[in-house]
């Protein structure tokens, strides 16, 4: 993942800027183990990151009040009990959309939420803060190999937005990690709702109709105007989410329209007449291919698929229709159905490429209880299913811990599955 991140098993959301959501050995010993779950309330929790052994940090944001002026918080938590060991709260934010968090290679913790960015030391003391230029949420960031921080404003409809909302084009910024000075910027030709992805110094941005590529040369950004593949080509199709960079392609899911209407679950909240697709964009040719997840209308997601490069399998989902499905990937990138199950999955995932097990989730809409669900990516067979303790469906980020532990967050709860 380059040298921009702290060398831990999970220094940032999705494990790093490729967004492959993988960690070798993440589920070692799961089969034959005795899984158990601990959880506690954590209102507004978004994601966990790890630094050194025993150093587990949780971030989230305030809930309620004026949605245009929310703040963020960071906790150091006990990796076993989830007890709060230290907490920093009231970090300046702004318009609310889940932000980002990472352990930087310089040893600090970086938080982006609302229109503000903060650098904290490992004792959760604020070392540096800065306000970002637009009065919109900046939905997370990536760290380049040289340590520069890249962020982007959120170009979608926020909860409660009126019908007169018009999306505006977004801007990619590069900031120095030492001063948060903006050293480069480029405006995109479209709005963008998805989070940034990167492969080295090459940044990928899913716009609301097209995929864009932006290059960092160490001093400036350049938008690749020769690479603008358009994925949104079907009537009733809506925008795409975060891209996974794998197997020479960018992979993401479309039909994000309606995700701002989250009601504690995404089930039944889709608004897109066209079926939801797994989108593949070839990074060499720009060729776009679309694979239907289940063929049903009114599908919706807010998160990325999972790509197993070793087994050539993709896993996608439709949160509004409650379908989780896997597809075989041919050598030319073509896909074919492998397995499909009914499951109310909404969050990011985690894959152990060694064992082939992956973490997903299921929200029981009758009991209002989220569950950890671990499956075999080859067969789809279920290995573990345990209540997470969260009444809300997670639509955010799990993380790999240490000593046979994975963490999950929802906007109400932080949980740990161990074995």
C-alpha positions as a Markdown table, in Angstrom:
| # | Residue | x | y | z |
|---|---|---|---|---|
| 1 | Unk | 0.0 | 0.0 | 0.0 |
| 2 | Unk | 3.0 | 2.3 | -0.1 |
| 3 | Unk | 4.8 | 4.0 | 2.7 |
| 4 | Unk | 2.2 | 6.7 | 3.4 |
| 5 | Unk | 0.5 | 4.6 | 6.1 |
| 6 | Unk | 1.6 | 3.1 | 9.4 |
| 7 | Unk | 2.8 | -0.5 | 9.0 |
| 8 | Unk | -0.1 | -2.3 | 10.7 |
| 9 | Unk | -2.7 | -4.9 | 9.6 |
| 10 | Unk | -5.4 | -2.2 | 9.2 |
| 11 | Unk | -4.1 | 1.4 | 9.2 |
| 12 | Unk | -7.1 | 2.9 | 7.3 |
| 13 | Unk | -10.5 | 2.1 | 5.9 |
| 14 | Unk | -10.6 | -0.9 | 3.6 |
| 15 | Unk | -7.0 | -1.7 | 4.6 |
| 16 | Unk | -5.6 | 0.9 | 2.2 |
| 17 | Unk | -6.2 | 3.0 | -0.9 |
| 18 | Unk | -6.7 | 0.1 | -3.3 |
| 19 | Unk | -9.8 | -0.7 | -1.2 |
| 20 | Unk | -9.3 | -4.4 | -1.6 |
| 21 | Unk | -10.5 | -5.0 | 2.0 |
| 22 | Unk | -8.0 | -7.9 | 2.5 |
| 23 | Unk | -5.7 | -9.1 | 5.2 |
| 24 | Unk | -3.8 | -12.4 | 5.0 |
| 25 | Unk | -4.8 | -14.7 | 7.8 |
| 26 | Unk | -7.6 | -12.5 | 9.1 |
| 27 | Unk | -9.8 | -15.6 | 9.7 |
| 28 | Unk | -7.0 | -18.1 | 10.6 |
| 29 | Unk | -8.4 | -20.6 | 13.1 |
| 30 | Unk | -12.0 | -19.5 | 12.7 |
| 31 | Unk | -13.1 | -23.0 | 11.7 |
| 32 | Unk | -12.9 | -25.1 | 14.8 |
| 33 | Unk | -12.7 | -22.0 | 17.1 |
| 34 | Unk | -15.4 | -20.8 | 19.5 |
| 35 | Unk | -16.6 | -17.4 | 18.1 |
| 36 | Unk | -18.0 | -14.8 | 20.5 |
| 37 | Unk | -19.0 | -11.2 | 20.3 |
| 38 | Unk | -18.6 | -8.2 | 22.6 |
| 39 | Unk | -20.3 | -4.8 | 21.9 |
| 40 | Unk | -21.1 | -1.5 | 23.4 |
| 41 | Unk | -22.9 | 1.7 | 22.5 |
| 42 | Unk | -20.9 | 4.1 | 20.4 |
| 43 | Unk | -23.2 | 6.7 | 18.9 |
| 44 | Unk | -22.1 | 7.8 | 15.4 |
| 45 | Unk | -19.2 | 5.3 | 15.2 |
| 46 | Unk | -17.7 | 5.0 | 11.7 |
| 47 | Unk | -14.5 | 3.0 | 11.7 |
| 48 | Unk | -11.6 | 1.4 | 13.6 |
| 49 | Unk | -7.9 | 1.6 | 12.7 |
| 50 | Unk | -4.9 | -0.1 | 14.2 |
| 51 | Unk | -1.4 | 1.1 | 14.8 |
| 52 | Unk | 1.0 | -1.0 | 16.9 |
| 53 | Unk | 0.1 | -4.0 | 19.0 |
| 54 | Unk | -2.7 | -3.1 | 21.4 |
| 55 | Unk | -3.3 | 0.3 | 19.8 |
| 56 | Unk | -6.9 | 0.3 | 18.5 |
| 57 | Unk | -8.6 | 3.6 | 17.7 |
| 58 | Unk | -12.3 | 4.3 | 16.9 |
| 59 | Unk | -13.7 | 7.4 | 15.3 |
| 60 | Unk | -17.2 | 8.7 | 14.7 |
| 61 | Unk | -19.2 | 11.9 | 14.8 |
| 62 | Unk | -21.9 | 13.6 | 16.8 |
| 63 | Unk | -25.6 | 12.6 | 16.3 |
| 64 | Unk | -28.6 | 14.9 | 16.4 |
| 65 | Unk | -28.8 | 18.6 | 16.7 |
| 66 | Unk | -28.0 | 20.7 | 13.7 |
| 67 | Unk | -27.0 | 18.3 | 10.8 |
| 68 | Unk | -25.0 | 21.1 | 9.3 |
| 69 | Unk | -22.7 | 21.6 | 12.2 |
| 70 | Unk | -21.7 | 18.2 | 13.5 |
| 71 | Unk | -18.4 | 17.4 | 15.3 |
| 72 | Unk | -16.2 | 14.3 | 15.3 |
| 73 | Unk | -14.5 | 12.3 | 18.0 |
| 74 | Unk | -11.7 | 9.7 | 18.4 |
| 75 | Unk | -11.3 | 7.1 | 21.1 |
| 76 | Unk | -8.5 | 4.7 | 22.0 |
| 77 | Unk | -10.3 | 1.5 | 23.0 |
| 78 | Unk | -9.3 | -1.8 | 24.7 |
| 79 | Unk | -9.0 | -4.4 | 21.9 |
| 80 | Unk | -10.7 | -7.0 | 23.9 |
| 81 | Unk | -13.4 | -5.3 | 26.0 |
| 82 | Unk | -13.9 | -2.2 | 23.8 |
| 83 | Unk | -13.7 | -0.1 | 26.9 |
| 84 | Unk | -12.8 | 3.6 | 26.3 |
| 85 | Unk | -9.2 | 4.1 | 27.4 |
| 86 | Unk | -8.9 | 7.7 | 26.1 |
| 87 | Unk | -11.2 | 10.1 | 24.2 |
| 88 | Unk | -10.9 | 13.3 | 22.2 |
| 89 | Unk | -14.2 | 14.9 | 21.3 |
| 90 | Unk | -15.7 | 18.1 | 19.8 |
| 91 | Unk | -13.3 | 18.1 | 16.8 |
| 92 | Unk | -14.6 | 20.8 | 14.4 |
| 93 | Unk | -16.6 | 19.2 | 11.6 |
| 94 | Unk | -19.4 | 20.8 | 9.6 |
| 95 | Unk | -22.0 | 19.3 | 7.2 |
| 96 | Unk | -22.4 | 15.6 | 8.2 |
| 97 | Unk | -21.4 | 12.6 | 6.1 |
| 98 | Unk | -19.2 | 9.7 | 7.4 |
| 99 | Unk | -15.6 | 10.9 | 7.2 |
| 100 | Unk | -12.3 | 9.2 | 7.3 |
| 101 | Unk | -9.5 | 8.1 | 9.7 |
| 102 | Unk | -6.0 | 6.7 | 9.2 |
| 103 | Unk | -2.8 | 6.0 | 11.0 |
| 104 | Unk | -0.2 | 8.0 | 9.0 |
| 105 | Unk | 3.4 | 6.8 | 8.4 |
| 106 | Unk | 4.6 | 9.8 | 10.4 |
| 107 | Unk | 3.1 | 8.3 | 13.5 |
| 108 | Unk | 0.0 | 10.5 | 13.8 |
| 109 | Unk | -3.7 | 9.9 | 13.4 |
| 110 | Unk | -5.5 | 11.9 | 10.7 |
| 111 | Unk | -9.2 | 12.6 | 10.8 |
| 112 | Unk | -11.3 | 14.2 | 8.1 |
| 113 | Unk | -15.0 | 15.0 | 8.9 |
| 114 | Unk | -17.3 | 17.7 | 7.6 |
| 115 | Unk | -15.1 | 20.4 | 6.1 |
| 116 | Unk | -12.2 | 19.9 | 8.7 |
| 117 | Unk | -9.1 | 17.9 | 8.9 |
| 118 | Unk | -7.2 | 17.1 | 12.2 |
| 119 | Unk | -3.9 | 15.5 | 13.1 |
| 120 | Unk | -3.7 | 13.8 | 16.6 |
| 121 | Unk | -0.9 | 12.1 | 18.3 |
| 122 | Unk | -1.3 | 8.7 | 19.8 |
| 123 | Unk | -2.4 | 10.2 | 23.1 |
| 124 | Unk | -5.3 | 11.9 | 21.2 |
| 125 | Unk | -3.9 | 15.4 | 21.6 |
| 126 | Unk | -4.7 | 17.6 | 18.7 |
| 127 | Unk | -1.5 | 18.7 | 16.9 |
| 128 | Unk | -2.9 | 20.5 | 13.9 |
| 129 | Unk | -6.3 | 21.4 | 12.5 |
| 130 | Unk | -7.4 | 23.1 | 9.2 |
| 131 | Unk | -10.7 | 24.0 | 7.5 |
| 132 | Unk | -11.2 | 22.8 | 4.0 |
| 133 | Unk | -12.3 | 25.2 | 1.3 |
| 134 | Unk | -15.9 | 24.2 | 0.5 |
| 135 | Unk | -18.8 | 24.2 | 3.0 |
| 136 | Unk | -19.6 | 20.5 | 2.2 |
| 137 | Unk | -18.6 | 17.2 | 3.8 |
| 138 | Unk | -15.2 | 15.8 | 2.7 |
| 139 | Unk | -15.9 | 12.1 | 2.7 |
| 140 | Unk | -12.6 | 10.7 | 3.7 |
| 141 | Unk | -9.1 | 10.7 | 2.2 |
| 142 | Unk | -6.2 | 8.6 | 1.0 |
| 143 | Unk | -2.5 | 8.9 | 1.7 |
| 144 | Unk | -0.1 | 8.8 | -1.2 |
| 145 | Unk | 3.3 | 6.9 | -0.9 |
| 146 | Unk | 5.1 | 10.2 | -0.2 |
| 147 | Unk | 2.8 | 10.9 | 2.7 |
| 148 | Unk | 0.7 | 13.6 | 1.0 |
| 149 | Unk | -3.0 | 13.5 | 1.9 |
| 150 | Unk | -5.7 | 13.6 | -0.8 |
| 151 | Unk | -9.3 | 14.4 | -0.1 |
| 152 | Unk | -12.4 | 15.4 | -2.0 |
| 153 | Unk | -15.7 | 17.1 | -1.2 |
| 154 | Unk | -18.9 | 15.0 | -1.3 |
| 155 | Unk | -21.1 | 15.7 | -4.4 |
| 156 | Unk | -24.3 | 14.0 | -3.4 |
| 157 | Unk | -27.6 | 14.7 | -1.7 |
| 158 | Unk | -27.4 | 14.8 | 2.1 |
| 159 | Unk | -30.2 | 13.6 | 4.4 |
| 160 | Unk | -33.0 | 16.2 | 4.6 |
| 161 | Unk | -31.9 | 18.0 | 1.4 |
| 162 | Unk | -34.9 | 19.7 | -0.3 |
| 163 | Unk | -36.0 | 18.9 | -3.8 |
| 164 | Unk | -34.2 | 21.9 | -5.2 |
| 165 | Unk | -30.8 | 20.3 | -4.5 |
| 166 | Unk | -28.5 | 20.4 | -7.5 |
| 167 | Unk | -25.2 | 18.5 | -7.4 |
| 168 | Unk | -22.1 | 20.5 | -8.1 |
| 169 | Unk | -18.8 | 19.3 | -9.5 |
| 170 | Unk | -16.2 | 18.2 | -7.0 |
| 171 | Unk | -12.6 | 19.1 | -6.4 |
| 172 | Unk | -9.7 | 16.9 | -5.5 |
| 173 | Unk | -7.1 | 18.4 | -3.1 |
| 174 | Unk | -3.6 | 17.4 | -2.1 |
| 175 | Unk | -2.4 | 18.5 | 1.4 |
| 176 | Unk | 0.9 | 18.3 | 3.1 |
| 177 | Unk | 0.8 | 16.1 | 6.2 |
| 178 | Unk | 3.0 | 18.6 | 8.1 |
| 179 | Unk | 1.0 | 21.8 | 7.7 |
| 180 | Unk | -2.2 | 20.8 | 5.8 |
| 181 | Unk | -1.4 | 23.4 | 3.2 |
| 182 | Unk | -3.2 | 22.7 | -0.1 |
| 183 | Unk | -0.4 | 22.2 | -2.6 |
| 184 | Unk | -2.4 | 21.0 | -5.6 |
| 185 | Unk | -6.0 | 20.9 | -6.7 |
| 186 | Unk | -8.1 | 19.9 | -9.7 |
| 187 | Unk | -11.8 | 20.2 | -10.3 |
| 188 | Unk | -13.6 | 17.2 | -11.8 |
| 189 | Unk | -16.0 | 17.5 | -14.7 |
| 190 | Unk | -18.8 | 15.9 | -12.5 |
| 191 | Unk | -20.0 | 15.6 | -9.0 |
| 192 | Unk | -18.7 | 12.6 | -7.1 |
| 193 | Unk | -20.3 | 10.7 | -4.2 |
| 194 | Unk | -17.8 | 7.8 | -3.9 |
| 195 | Unk | -14.7 | 7.8 | -1.8 |
| 196 | Unk | -11.3 | 8.1 | -3.5 |
| 197 | Unk | -9.1 | 5.1 | -4.4 |
| 198 | Unk | -5.5 | 5.0 | -5.5 |
| 199 | Unk | -2.8 | 2.8 | -6.9 |
| 200 | Unk | 0.5 | 4.4 | -6.0 |
| 201 | Unk | 0.4 | 8.0 | -7.3 |
| 202 | Unk | -2.6 | 7.3 | -9.5 |
| 203 | Unk | -5.9 | 8.4 | -8.0 |
| 204 | Unk | -9.3 | 7.1 | -9.2 |
| 205 | Unk | -12.6 | 8.9 | -8.7 |
| 206 | Unk | -16.0 | 7.5 | -9.5 |
| 207 | Unk | -18.1 | 10.5 | -10.7 |
| 208 | Unk | -21.8 | 10.4 | -10.9 |
| 209 | Unk | -21.6 | 9.2 | -14.6 |
| 210 | Unk | -17.9 | 8.5 | -15.3 |
| 211 | Unk | -14.7 | 7.2 | -13.9 |
| 212 | Unk | -11.8 | 9.6 | -13.7 |
| 213 | Unk | -8.0 | 9.2 | -13.3 |
| 214 | Unk | -5.8 | 11.9 | -11.7 |
| 215 | Unk | -2.0 | 11.6 | -11.5 |
| 216 | Unk | 0.2 | 13.1 | -8.8 |
| 217 | Unk | 3.8 | 13.8 | -9.9 |
| 218 | Unk | 5.1 | 15.0 | -6.6 |
| 219 | Unk | 4.2 | 18.6 | -7.0 |
| 220 | Unk | 1.0 | 18.8 | -9.0 |
| 221 | Unk | -2.1 | 17.0 | -10.0 |
| 222 | Unk | -3.1 | 16.3 | -13.6 |
| 223 | Unk | -6.5 | 15.0 | -14.7 |
| 224 | Unk | -6.1 | 12.4 | -17.4 |
| 225 | Unk | -8.5 | 13.8 | -20.1 |
| 226 | Unk | -7.9 | 10.7 | -22.3 |
| 227 | Unk | -9.5 | 8.4 | -19.7 |
| 228 | Unk | -13.2 | 9.2 | -18.9 |
| 229 | Unk | -15.1 | 5.9 | -19.4 |
| 230 | Unk | -18.8 | 6.4 | -18.9 |
| 231 | Unk | -20.5 | 3.7 | -16.8 |
| 232 | Unk | -23.9 | 5.3 | -16.4 |
| 233 | Unk | -25.6 | 4.5 | -19.7 |
| 234 | Unk | -28.9 | 2.8 | -18.8 |
| 235 | Unk | -32.2 | 4.6 | -18.2 |
| 236 | Unk | -33.0 | 4.4 | -14.5 |
| 237 | Unk | -29.4 | 3.7 | -13.4 |
| 238 | Unk | -27.9 | 5.9 | -10.7 |
| 239 | Unk | -24.4 | 6.8 | -9.5 |
| 240 | Unk | -21.6 | 4.5 | -8.5 |
| 241 | Unk | -19.8 | 4.1 | -5.1 |
| 242 | Unk | -16.2 | 3.4 | -4.0 |
| 243 | Unk | -13.9 | 1.7 | -6.5 |
| 244 | Unk | -11.8 | -1.4 | -5.7 |
| 245 | Unk | -8.6 | -1.5 | -7.8 |
| 246 | Unk | -7.8 | -5.1 | -8.6 |
| 247 | Unk | -7.0 | -7.4 | -11.6 |
| 248 | Unk | -6.2 | -4.4 | -13.9 |
| 249 | Unk | -9.6 | -2.9 | -13.4 |
| 250 | Unk | -11.8 | -0.6 | -11.2 |
| 251 | Unk | -14.7 | -2.5 | -9.7 |
| 252 | Unk | -17.7 | -0.8 | -8.1 |
| 253 | Unk | -21.4 | -1.0 | -7.6 |
| 254 | Unk | -23.9 | 1.4 | -9.1 |
| 255 | Unk | -27.5 | 2.6 | -8.0 |
| 256 | Unk | -26.4 | 4.6 | -5.1 |
| 257 | Unk | -29.4 | 6.9 | -5.4 |
| 258 | Unk | -31.5 | 6.9 | -2.3 |
| 259 | Unk | -28.7 | 6.0 | 0.1 |
| 260 | Unk | -29.3 | 9.4 | 1.9 |
| 261 | Unk | -32.6 | 8.0 | 3.0 |
| 262 | Unk | -31.1 | 5.4 | 5.4 |
| 263 | Unk | -33.6 | 4.6 | 8.1 |
| 264 | Unk | -31.5 | 2.3 | 10.2 |
| 265 | Unk | -31.6 | -0.2 | 7.3 |
| 266 | Unk | -31.3 | 0.1 | 3.5 |
| 267 | Unk | -33.9 | -2.6 | 2.9 |
| 268 | Unk | -36.7 | -1.3 | 0.7 |
| 269 | Unk | -35.1 | 2.1 | 0.3 |
| 270 | Unk | -33.9 | 1.9 | -3.3 |
| 271 | Unk | -35.2 | 4.4 | -5.9 |
| 272 | Unk | -33.4 | 3.3 | -9.1 |
| 273 | Unk | -35.7 | 1.7 | -11.7 |
| 274 | Unk | -32.8 | -0.1 | -13.4 |
| 275 | Unk | -31.3 | -3.2 | -11.8 |
| 276 | Unk | -28.1 | -2.8 | -9.7 |
| 277 | Unk | -24.8 | -3.7 | -11.4 |
| 278 | Unk | -21.3 | -4.8 | -10.6 |
| 279 | Unk | -19.3 | -2.3 | -12.8 |
| 280 | Unk | -15.9 | -3.2 | -14.2 |
| 281 | Unk | -13.8 | -0.6 | -15.9 |
| 282 | Unk | -10.6 | -1.8 | -17.6 |
| 283 | Unk | -7.8 | 0.5 | -16.6 |
| 284 | Unk | -5.9 | 0.0 | -19.8 |
| 285 | Unk | -8.6 | 0.3 | -22.4 |
| 286 | Unk | -11.4 | 2.1 | -20.5 |
| 287 | Unk | -13.9 | -0.6 | -21.5 |
| 288 | Unk | -16.9 | -0.8 | -19.3 |
| 289 | Unk | -18.9 | -3.9 | -18.5 |
| 290 | Unk | -22.0 | -4.3 | -16.3 |
| 291 | Unk | -23.2 | -7.4 | -14.5 |
| 292 | Unk | -26.6 | -7.5 | -12.8 |
| 293 | Unk | -26.4 | -8.5 | -9.1 |
| 294 | Unk | -30.0 | -9.9 | -9.0 |
| 295 | Unk | -32.0 | -8.2 | -11.9 |
| 296 | Unk | -34.5 | -6.6 | -9.5 |
| 297 | Unk | -35.5 | -3.0 | -9.8 |
| 298 | Unk | -35.2 | -0.4 | -7.0 |
| 299 | Unk | -31.9 | -1.8 | -5.8 |
| 300 | Unk | -29.4 | 0.3 | -3.8 |
| 301 | Unk | -26.0 | 0.2 | -2.2 |
| 302 | Unk | -23.6 | 2.7 | -0.5 |
| 303 | Unk | -20.4 | 0.6 | -0.5 |
| 304 | Unk | -17.9 | -1.3 | -2.7 |
| 305 | Unk | -17.8 | -5.0 | -3.8 |
| 306 | Unk | -15.1 | -7.5 | -2.8 |
| 307 | Unk | -12.6 | -8.9 | -5.3 |
| 308 | Unk | -10.7 | -12.1 | -4.6 |
| 309 | Unk | -7.7 | -11.9 | -7.0 |
| 310 | Unk | -6.4 | -15.3 | -6.1 |
| 311 | Unk | -9.6 | -17.2 | -6.8 |
| 312 | Unk | -10.9 | -14.7 | -9.5 |
| 313 | Unk | -14.2 | -14.2 | -7.7 |
| 314 | Unk | -16.2 | -11.0 | -7.2 |
| 315 | Unk | -18.8 | -10.5 | -4.5 |
| 316 | Unk | -21.5 | -7.8 | -4.9 |
| 317 | Unk | -24.7 | -7.0 | -3.1 |
| 318 | Unk | -28.0 | -5.2 | -3.3 |
| 319 | Unk | -28.9 | -3.8 | 0.1 |
| 320 | Unk | -32.4 | -2.6 | -0.8 |
| 321 | Unk | -33.4 | -6.0 | -2.2 |
| 322 | Unk | -31.4 | -8.1 | 0.3 |
| 323 | Unk | -29.2 | -10.1 | -2.1 |
| 324 | Unk | -25.5 | -11.0 | -1.7 |
| 325 | Unk | -24.0 | -12.7 | -4.8 |
| 326 | Unk | -20.7 | -14.0 | -6.1 |
| 327 | Unk | -19.4 | -14.1 | -9.7 |
| 328 | Unk | -16.5 | -15.9 | -11.4 |
| 329 | Unk | -14.1 | -13.6 | -13.3 |
| 330 | Unk | -12.6 | -14.9 | -16.5 |
| 331 | Unk | -9.1 | -14.0 | -17.7 |
| 332 | Unk | -10.5 | -11.3 | -19.9 |
| 333 | Unk | -12.6 | -9.8 | -17.0 |
| 334 | Unk | -15.9 | -11.3 | -18.0 |
| 335 | Unk | -18.2 | -12.5 | -15.2 |
| 336 | Unk | -20.6 | -15.3 | -14.7 |
| 337 | Unk | -22.8 | -16.2 | -11.7 |
| 338 | Unk | -21.3 | -18.4 | -9.0 |
| 339 | Unk | -23.7 | -18.3 | -6.0 |
| 340 | Unk | -26.4 | -16.0 | -4.5 |
| 341 | Unk | -28.1 | -15.8 | -1.1 |
| 342 | Unk | -30.7 | -13.7 | 0.5 |
| 343 | Unk | -28.9 | -11.4 | 3.0 |
| 344 | Unk | -29.4 | -7.9 | 4.1 |
| 345 | Unk | -25.8 | -6.7 | 3.8 |
| 346 | Unk | -25.0 | -3.0 | 3.8 |
| 347 | Unk | -21.4 | -2.4 | 4.9 |
| 348 | Unk | -17.9 | -2.8 | 3.6 |
| 349 | Unk | -16.4 | -6.3 | 3.9 |
| 350 | Unk | -13.2 | -8.1 | 4.8 |
| 351 | Unk | -11.5 | -11.0 | 2.9 |
| 352 | Unk | -8.9 | -13.4 | 4.1 |
| 353 | Unk | -7.2 | -14.3 | 0.8 |
| 354 | Unk | -5.4 | -17.3 | 2.4 |
| 355 | Unk | -8.5 | -19.1 | 3.8 |
| 356 | Unk | -11.1 | -17.7 | 1.4 |
| 357 | Unk | -13.4 | -16.6 | 4.2 |
| 358 | Unk | -14.9 | -13.2 | 4.1 |
| 359 | Unk | -16.8 | -11.1 | 6.6 |
| 360 | Unk | -20.2 | -9.8 | 5.6 |
| 361 | Unk | -23.3 | -8.8 | 7.7 |
| 362 | Unk | -27.0 | -9.4 | 7.9 |
| 363 | Unk | -29.6 | -7.0 | 9.3 |
| 364 | Unk | -32.5 | -8.9 | 10.8 |
| 365 | Unk | -35.3 | -6.4 | 10.1 |
| 366 | Unk | -37.8 | -8.2 | 12.3 |
| 367 | Unk | -35.6 | -8.3 | 15.5 |
| 368 | Unk | -33.7 | -5.1 | 14.5 |
| 369 | Unk | -30.4 | -6.8 | 15.1 |
| 370 | Unk | -27.3 | -6.8 | 12.9 |
| 371 | Unk | -25.3 | -10.0 | 12.6 |
| 372 | Unk | -21.7 | -10.9 | 11.7 |
| 373 | Unk | -21.8 | -13.4 | 8.9 |
| 374 | Unk | -18.6 | -15.1 | 7.7 |
| 375 | Unk | -18.8 | -17.1 | 4.4 |
| 376 | Unk | -16.6 | -19.2 | 2.2 |
| 377 | Unk | -16.1 | -17.1 | -0.9 |
| 378 | Unk | -15.9 | -20.2 | -3.2 |
| 379 | Unk | -19.1 | -21.9 | -2.1 |
| 380 | Unk | -21.0 | -19.2 | -0.3 |
| 381 | Unk | -21.4 | -21.6 | 2.6 |
| 382 | Unk | -21.9 | -19.9 | 6.0 |
| 383 | Unk | -19.2 | -20.5 | 8.6 |
| 384 | Unk | -20.3 | -18.1 | 11.4 |
| 385 | Unk | -23.4 | -16.1 | 12.2 |
| 386 | Unk | -23.6 | -14.2 | 15.5 |
| 387 | Unk | -25.5 | -11.1 | 16.6 |
| 388 | Unk | -23.3 | -8.1 | 16.7 |
| 389 | Unk | -25.3 | -6.2 | 19.3 |
| 390 | Unk | -26.2 | -3.4 | 16.9 |
| 391 | Unk | -29.9 | -2.6 | 16.4 |
| 392 | Unk | -28.9 | -0.6 | 13.2 |
| 393 | Unk | -27.7 | -2.0 | 9.9 |
| 394 | Unk | -24.0 | -1.2 | 9.5 |
| 395 | Unk | -23.4 | 0.8 | 6.3 |
| 396 | Unk | -19.8 | 1.7 | 7.3 |
| 397 | Unk | -16.5 | 0.0 | 8.0 |
| 398 | Unk | -15.3 | -3.2 | 9.6 |
| 399 | Unk | -11.6 | -3.7 | 10.5 |
| 400 | Unk | -9.1 | -6.4 | 11.2 |
| 401 | Unk | -7.7 | -6.6 | 14.7 |
| 402 | Unk | -5.1 | -8.8 | 16.3 |
| 403 | Unk | -5.3 | -12.1 | 18.1 |
| 404 | Unk | -8.2 | -13.4 | 16.0 |
| 405 | Unk | -10.5 | -10.4 | 16.2 |
| 406 | Unk | -12.4 | -8.3 | 13.7 |
| 407 | Unk | -14.3 | -5.1 | 14.5 |
| 408 | Unk | -17.5 | -3.7 | 13.1 |
| 409 | Unk | -19.2 | -0.3 | 13.5 |
| 410 | Unk | -22.7 | 1.0 | 13.0 |
| 411 | Unk | -24.0 | 4.4 | 13.8 |
| 412 | Unk | -25.1 | 3.1 | 17.2 |
| 413 | Unk | -22.6 | 0.4 | 18.2 |
| 414 | Unk | -19.0 | -0.9 | 18.1 |
| 415 | Unk | -18.6 | -4.7 | 18.1 |
| 416 | Unk | -15.8 | -7.2 | 18.1 |
| 417 | Unk | -16.0 | -10.8 | 16.8 |
| 418 | Unk | -13.3 | -13.0 | 18.2 |
| 419 | Unk | -12.5 | -16.7 | 18.3 |
